[in-house]
Amino acid sequence: MVDGKGEIPYVIDGRKVVARSGSGLCWRTGYWSPAAASTAMAGEFPAGCACDGDIVPKDKCEAPKPMAAAPAPMPAPAPAPAPAPAPAPKAVSLGATAQFDFDKSVLKPEGKAAIDAEVINRLGGLSSIKSVTVSGHADRIGNAQYNQKLSEKRAEVVKSYLIGQGVDASLIETFGYGKTQPVPGVSCGKMSRKKLIECLGPNRRAVVDVKGMSN
């Protein structure tokens, strides 16, 4: 235990540690000085820390404070979940049938109501409209040429109604089929003209068919 000049400021014993009295006091040597007490090391601290603690600066008698550990890095934020895929569009068909009085091409309130309920009111659920087809039909009474023209008129009347309800006219195609496509299951045999006209009522019709896509 020596100071920077090689001088021993305190009496040491055979173990080469500072000797102490029975009351724990140190014995100074002739080389003692405040500076020597602060520089002569006894282990990792100056000898004066144990013998002259009021002389040696306190910071020399304290173990250096451990450096604060660097804070652990913040965990990386979890990646945002991938957005759910948009639902695939589905093909949708809307259809309605309007019936006409015998030998007439006037769209009746019942026909308008059917078109409104089955087509017009459901168009808002479509993301796009591919086509709108209106096919007109007649019953078997009368000649083919007359019934062909009547069926075309019925289709055009329904087209005009659709346009009036906001349907794009460029999407609408009309066809007249005369009496060539009677409703399946409508079988009217021999009967009076009045009853025959009533029986064939389902054939006097215009059919609306809408093709589109829905999400």
Secondary structure, DSSP 8 states (H G I E B T S, - for coil): ---TTS---B-B-TTSSB-B-TTS-B-B-TT--HHHHHHSEETTEETHHHH-TTTS-GGGSS---------------------------EEEEEEEEEE--TT-----HHHHHHHHHHTGGGGGG-SEEEEEEEEE---SSS-HHHHHHHHHHHHHHHHHHHHHTT--GGGEEEEE-TTSS--TT----S--HHHHHHHTGGGSEEEEEEEEEE-
